[in-house]
């Protein structure tokens, strides 16, 4: 489901020119300044390997963050997801997704919390699709009134805490 959200965000990113922070003419100049700063490292704390790793991540600095694009999406479509588990930031669904993708292991308690995360992810995706289709989510099965009867709706804070506690 996260892939579905990423697909919608990527399409939005491209449609509204939210791929890069700086244009093709400006970025190389800034990149050169950053590289020079890393190379000169006045603290002399960076090894050649560390500098190399920093250089390889530089291009990412010029990409508009997923969080920022998602925020723009919400504004553009007047998307209300304030009642759902947050998608980005600390203890967010994106963090849960990253833990899964990067091979984290989960306890039994955490597995139950992942079920709650799955439902919140589904409701985010449904509301995003409905917004694109210009269909009011309040007239759908993704409305707060429809999903609040599910235990997963009210369990988000508990599930988030379980995932945070067990990951440390």
Backbone as a ProteinNet text record, in pm:
[ID]
protein_1_A
[PRIMARY]
XXXXXXXXXXXXXXXXXXXXXXXXXXXXXXXXXXXXXXXXXXXXXXXXXXXXXXXXXXXXXXXXXXXXXXXXXXXXXXXXXXXXXXXXXXXXXXXXXXXXXXXXXXXXXXXXXXXXXXXXXXXXXXXXXXXXXXXXXXXXXXXXXXXXXXXXXXXXXXXXXXXXXXXX
[TERTIARY]
80.6	0	85.3	199.3	284.9	331.4	352.7	392.7	284.9	158.7	49.1	54.1	80.9	92.5	213.2	324.1	443.2	418.3	341.8	309	227.5	127.6	46.1	130.6	217.8	303.9	403.1	457.2	551.6	482.7	362.9	288.3	260.4	221.6	195.8	324.7	434.2	566.2	601.8	580.6	613.9	518.7	391.4	290.9	310.5	353.3	367.3	512.8	603.4	745.8	802.5	779.4	829.1	936.5	1009.9	1114.6	1242.6	1279.6	1407.8	1389.7	1478.2	1476.2	1530.9	1644	1709.5	1708.8	1709.8	1707.4	1844	1846.9	1967.9	2085.1	2057.9	2166.3	2223.7	2139.6	2181.9	2244	2186	2232.3	2381.8	2436.6	2579.8	2670.4	2630.4	2710.8	2708	2591.3	2577.6	2648.3	2631.9	2695.6	2847.6	2902.7	3047.1	3092.3	3017.1	3050.6	3046.5	2944	2931.5	3047.7	3079.8	3191.8	3322.7	3342.4	3464	3470.5	3358.3	3352.1	3384.5	3329.6	3357.1	3505.4	3558.7	3699	3793	3760.9	3848.8	3833.5	3720.4	3693.1	3791	3760	3852.5	3876.2	3786.5	3804.7	3896.9	3918.8	4000.1	3945.1	3815.6	3752	3706	3703.2	3650.6	3761.4	3742.2	3835.8	3798.6	3884.8	3857.4	3730.5	3713.3	3593	3466.8	3473.8	3357.2	3324.2	3426.6	3402.9	3337.2	3385.2	3329.1	3181.2	3149.3	3009.3	2921.7	2973.1	2897.3	2876.2	2980.3	2967.5	2857.7	2851.3	2753	2609.1	2590.9	2456	2414.1	2504.7	2477.1	2355	2338.4	2226.1	2091.7	2084	1960.5	1922.5	2022	1994	1908.7	1917.3	1843	1703.5	1665.3	1530.9	1436.2	1317	1215.7	1175.4	1167.5	1140.9	1000.8	987.9	857.8	758.2	802.7	717.5	665.1	753.4	712.3	614.6	640.6	550.4	414.9	416	290.5	211.4	280.4	215.9	152.5	223.2	168.7	46.6	53.1	-59.2	-182.2	-161.2	-272.7	-334	-249.5	-299.1	-377.1	-317.3	-380.1	-518	-528.7	-653.7	-738.1	-699.5	-771.4	-796.4	-692.2	-701	-691.8	-793.2	-797.7	-761.9	-644.6	-600.6	-554.6	-597.7	-555.7	-598.3	-697	-743.9	-670.4	-581.4	-510.4	-367.5	-307.5	-166.6	-87	1.9	76.2	159.7	166.5	235.2	386.5	428.3	571.1	610.1	739.5	790.2	822.9	837.6	874.3	758.6	790.5	692.2	580.1	613.4	514.7	504.1	405.4	389.6	509.7	569.3	688.7	804.8	817.3	922.5	897.5	771.9	737	772.9	737.4	768.4	918.9	996.6	1142.1	1199.6	1146.2	1192.6	1164.9	1048.4	1013.3	1105.9	1120.7	1202	1347.7	1396.6	1537.3	1560.2	1460.2	1480.5	1468.3	1399	1380	1297.6	1323.8	1242.3	1143.1	1032	924.3	880.9	848.2	795.4	649.2	589.9	448.2	363	395.9	322.8	334.7	453.1	473.8	396.4	386.2	310.4	164.5	110.4	-26.5	-35	67.1	71.4	81	149.3	159.8	24.2	-64.9	-200.4	-270.8	-256	-313.7	-252.7	-121.1	-53.1	-106.4	-128.6	-179.9	-314.9	-403.4	-534.4	-522.3	-437.7	-419.7	-359	-267	-209.3	-317.4	-402.2	-511.8	-604.4	-636.7	-726.7	-662	-531.6	-460.6	-473.6	-443.5	-447.7	-588	-688.2	-826	-863.7	-827.7	-860.7	-785.6	-662.3	-586.1	-650.1	-687.6	-752.4	-885.2	-962.8	-1090.5	-1069.3	-965.4	-935.6	-901.8	-821.5	-786	-910.7	-1000.7	-1125.4	-1230.4	-1193.5	-1282.1	-1410.3	-1394.1	-1506.2	-1485.4	-1580.1	-1562.4	-1548.9	-1436.2	-1413.4	-1517.8	-1579.5	-1680.3	-1805	-1814.4	-1925.8	-1881.3	-1776.6	-1721.9	-1695.2	-1647.8	-1609.9	-1482.2	-1415.5	-1294.5	-1324.5	-1451.7	-1491.7	-1463.1	-1433.6	-1407.2	-1522.5	-1643.3	-1760.9	-1769.5	-1716.8	-1720.8	-1607.6	-1490.8	-1375.8	-1356.3	-1421.4	-1400.7	-1455.8	-1537.4	-1588.7	-1484.9	-1382.5	-1275.2	-1181.8	-1143.6	-1052.7	-919.2	-876.3	-749	-750	-867.1	-874.9	-832.1	-884.5	-853	-722.9	-663.7	-542.6	-412.9	-421.4	-300.4	-196.6	-238.1	-141.4	-74.9	-154.9	-102.3	-4.5	-43.8	40.8	171.1	159.3	278.1	375	321.2	403.9	470.4	393.1	449.3	564.2	547.3	654.2	776.3	753.6	865.2	939.6	865.6	928	1011.8	958.3	1028.4	1142.7	1153.4	1258	1387	1386.7	1505.6	1599.2
-119.1	0	126.1	119.5	237.7	268.4	164.5	185.1	261.2	234.8	308.6	455.6	484.6	623.7	689.6	618	672.7	700.9	616	637.4	764.7	785.1	906.6	1030.8	1021.4	1135	1163.2	1059.4	1077.3	1143	1099.3	1160.8	1308.1	1336.3	1474.1	1555.3	1496.6	1560.8	1604.4	1516.5	1546.3	1649.1	1635.2	1726.6	1870	1886.4	2020.7	2064.6	2000.8	2036.8	2043.8	1938.8	1930.6	1822.2	1799.3	1698.1	1752.8	1874.1	1928.7	2062.4	2088.5	2214.6	2325.6	2297.5	2395.6	2348.4	2442.2	2406.8	2354.9	2306.8	2244.5	2340.8	2469.1	2566.6	2602.7	2606.2	2649.3	2537	2416.7	2307.2	2276	2264.8	2231.7	2332.6	2459.1	2560.5	2535.9	2508.9	2481.9	2351.2	2251.6	2121.4	2136.1	2219	2242	2305.6	2401.9	2467.4	2366.2	2281	2180.3	2081	2035.5	1941.7	2003.4	2128.6	2197.7	2205.8	2234	2242.7	2108.1	2002.2	1867.6	1834.2	1866.5	1834.6	1910.8	2036.2	2118.1	2086.8	2034	1993.1	2052.2	2169.7	2235.3	2157.4	2066.7	1987.8	1869.7	1834.2	1717.8	1589	1586.9	1471	1367.3	1404.1	1312.6	1234.5	1104.9	1021.5	1030	980.5	979.1	899.3	789.4	706.6	783.3	852.9	930.5	1042	1109.5	1214	1154	1040.6	973.9	939.9	893.6	860.5	984.6	1092.5	1217.7	1265.8	1258.7	1299.6	1219.9	1090.3	1005.5	1037.3	1107.6	1142.4	1284.3	1359.1	1499.3	1520.8	1437.9	1456.6	1454.7	1380.2	1372.2	1507.1	1591.7	1722.9	1809.5	1784.7	1866.1	1811.5	1703.8	1648.8	1701.5	1742.8	1785.2	1660.9	1671.8	1555.4	1499.7	1371.6	1304.8	1377.1	1413.3	1480.9	1614	1691	1819.7	1802.6	1705.7	1683.2	1634.7	1546	1497.6	1613.2	1702.4	1819.9	1906.5	1927	2002.7	1932.5	1800.2	1719.9	1745.4	1739.4	1760.5	1898.8	1998.7	2134.6	2144.3	2095.9	2104.8	2039.2	1924.5	1848.4	1866.4	1958.4	1980.9	1848.3	1769.1	1634.4	1638.1	1586.9	1583.1	1443	1431.6	1303.8	1321.8	1430.9	1463.4	1362.1	1281.2	1180.8	1047.7	1039.2	913.4	919.6	802.6	789.2	871.9	955.3	1044.6	966.9	1022.2	954.3	977.4	1097.1	1129.1	1188	1189.8	1244.4	1134.2	1174.2	1080.4	984.2	856.8	751.7	745.9	770.1	776	643.3	638	520.9	506.9	618.3	611.4	546.7	576.7	513	363.3	325.5	183.3	115.4	178.4	125.1	106.8	207.2	198.4	85.1	64.2	-46.9	-180.3	-193.6	-317.8	-338.8	-235.4	-244.1	-277	-225.8	-246.3	-368.1	-453.9	-583.4	-590.5	-496.2	-502.4	-626.1	-678.5	-789.1	-733.1	-802.6	-753.7	-861.7	-816.6	-907.1	-935	-1026.9	-1056.7	-932	-857.8	-735	-635.3	-624.7	-534.2	-579.7	-709.4	-760.5	-715.9	-719.6	-671.2	-521.8	-447.8	-304	-277.6	-366	-351	-364.8	-444.5	-457.3	-321.6	-255.6	-122.3	-26	-32	54.3	28.7	-97.2	-134.2	-68.8	-70.1	-8.2	142.5	206.3	351.8	386.2	304.5	323	310.2	211.2	190	311.9	366.3	481.9	605.4	621.8	731.9	717.3	598.7	574.6	596.5	544.9	562.7	710.3	785.2	928.2	1004.2	964.7	1029.8	1005	880.5	847.6	920.5	924.2	994.6	1143.8	1201.1	1343.1	1369.6	1283.2	1298.1	1289.2	1200.6	1183.4	1289.3	1380.2	1487.5	1434.1	1325.4	1264.8	1290.5	1353.1	1380.9	1250.9	1237.5	1113.7	1094.6	1203.7	1192.4	1118.6	1100	1024.4	884.3	834.8	704.3	619.3	500.4	409.8	451.7	557.2	608.5	727	759.6	869.9	833.2	932.5	910.6	836.1	873.8	808.9	661.1	624.8	484.9	402	463	383.9	386.2	478.5	485.7	364.3	284.7	163	51.2	64.5	-34.9	-12.8	-119.1	-104.5	-45.7	-75.8	-21.9	129.9	188.8	334.7	396.8	345.5	399.5	349.2	247.8	186.2	246.4	351.1	405	450	524.8	574.6	458.9	359.2	242.2	165.5	145.3	71.1	145.3	275.1	357.3	344.5	347.6	335.5	197.5	92.9	-42.3	-56	0	-8.1	72.8	186.7	271.3	207.1	152.3	92.1	-27.9	-113.8	-238.1	-221.2	-103.9	-87.6	-34	3.5	65.6	-31.9
0	0	0	67.9	67.4	-74.2	-153.4	-293.3	-369.3	-337.8	-401.3	-365.1	-239.1	-194.1	-260.4	-265.6	-330.5	-478.1	-543.7	-684.6	-702.3	-617.1	-624.5	-596.1	-497.4	-462.4	-575.2	-636.8	-747.8	-866.8	-898.6	-1009.9	-979.3	-856	-814.2	-822	-775.1	-777	-918.7	-1014.9	-1154.5	-1214	-1185.7	-1241.8	-1194.3	-1069.1	-1012.1	-994.8	-1069	-1068.8	-926.8	-851.5	-714.6	-700.2	-808.6	-803.1	-741	-781.2	-738.8	-668.9	-572.6	-499.3	-589.4	-653.5	-739.9	-884.3	-976.6	-1119.2	-1164.9	-1289.1	-1344.1	-1355.1	-1363.5	-1374	-1237	-1136.3	-1003.1	-921.8	-927.2	-841.9	-855.4	-976.9	-986.1	-913.5	-912.5	-843.1	-692.1	-639.1	-495.8	-459.7	-545	-522.3	-515.2	-601.9	-602.6	-471.4	-421.7	-294.8	-180.1	-179.9	-73.5	-80.8	-201.5	-217.8	-169.3	-203.7	-161.6	-9.1	52.3	198	263.2	206.4	259	241.6	125.2	96.9	190.3	216	300.5	448.5	490.9	629.1	731.2	782.6	876.1	1006.2	1039	1161.9	1140.4	1015	977.9	1041	1059.9	1123.5	1021.6	894.9	793.5	724.5	716.3	640.6	492.4	408.4	263.9	235.5	306	287	328.5	438.7	484.6	386.3	337.2	236.4	113.1	70	-47.1	-26.3	91.9	122	124.3	175.6	174	30.1	-51.3	-192.1	-262.7	-233.4	-302.1	-261.3	-150.8	-104.3	-146.2	-204.3	-234.6	-324	-423.8	-516.8	-443.8	-334.6	-256.9	-197	-170.5	-113.1	-205	-333.4	-429.3	-459.2	-396.6	-418.9	-311.4	-354.1	-258.2	-179.2	-49.8	34.9	13.8	38.5	32.4	122.6	240.7	337.4	282.5	220.7	165.1	49	-37.3	-151	-100.7	-2.9	54.7	116.8	182.2	240.5	131.9	22.3	-91.1	-150.1	-158.1	-207.7	-120.2	10.6	104.2	87.5	69	50.5	-80.5	-188.7	-321.5	-322.5	-258.1	-260.7	-135	-49	78.1	149.3	156.7	213	364.7	429.4	575.6	623.2	683	739	883.5	944.1	1079.7	1184.5	1151.3	1247.1	1232.4	1134.1	1107.7	1161.3	1176.3	1213.9	1114.2	1162.4	1074.8	973.2	853.6	744.1	747.7	788.8	790.5	925.1	950.4	1075.4	1175	1298.5	1405	1433.4	1448.1	1477.6	1374.5	1250.3	1142.1	1066.7	980.1	893.6	799.7	758.5	673.3	749	877.2	957.7	971	988.8	997.6	865.8	755.9	622.5	606	647.9	634.6	717.7	834.9	917.9	849.7	790.2	719.9	600.5	519.1	397.9	429.4	541.2	575.9	665.6	673.1	736.2	886.9	946.6	1091.6	1127.9	1243.9	1294.2	1395.6	1410.6	1496.3	1594.7	1714.7	1817.1	1786	1860.4	1842.3	1866.7	1970.4	2001.8	1887.1	1831.7	1719.7	1595.3	1575.5	1460.4	1470.4	1590.7	1609.8	1579.4	1619.7	1592	1441.4	1369.8	1224.2	1155.6	1212.4	1157.3	1166.1	1278.9	1295.3	1193.5	1177.7	1080	939.4	907	774.5	747.5	845	825.7	806.8	885.2	870.8	735.4	688.9	556.9	449.7	464.2	369.7	366.6	482.8	488.4	428.1	446.6	380.6	229	178.8	34.3	-20.5	46.4	0.8	-5.9	96.8	98.1	-11.2	-37.6	-144.5	-280	-304.6	-432.1	-447.1	-340.9	-345.1	-371	-312.3	-334.2	-480.5	-540.2	-681.7	-769	-730.9	-806.7	-772.3	-683.3	-638.9	-575	-500.8	-428.9	-279.4	-213.3	-69.8	10.5	79.7	154.6	264.1	308.5	414	365.2	234	176.1	134.9	200.9	164.1	287.3	260.8	368.1	439.1	388.1	451.8	543.3	556.8	645.1	790.5	869.1	1011.1	1076	1042.3	1101.2	1065.1	949.8	906	966.6	984.5	1029.7	1181	1249.2	1394	1468.2	1400.8	1464.3	1464	1381.6	1375.6	1493.8	1558.2	1672.8	1628.5	1507.3	1457.6	1449.9	1431.5	1423.7	1556.5	1663.3	1795	1854.4	1793.3	1848.2	1795.5	1714.7	1651.4	1753.5	1853.7	1953.1	2027.4	2064	2134.7	2044.5	1918.5	1824.6	1797.9	1782.6	1759.9	1877.4	1996.6	2117.9	2123.1	2089.2	2090.9	1993.7	1875.3	1774.8	1817.4	1881.6	1925.6	2042.7	2138.6	2256.9	2220.8	2138.3	2107.2	2007.7	1945.5	1844.2	1903.7	2027.5	2085.9	2148.7
[MASK]
++++++++++++++++++++++++++++++++++++++++++++++++++++++++++++++++++++++++++++++++++++++++++++++++++++++++++++++++++++++++++++++++++++++++++++++++++++++++++++++++++++++++

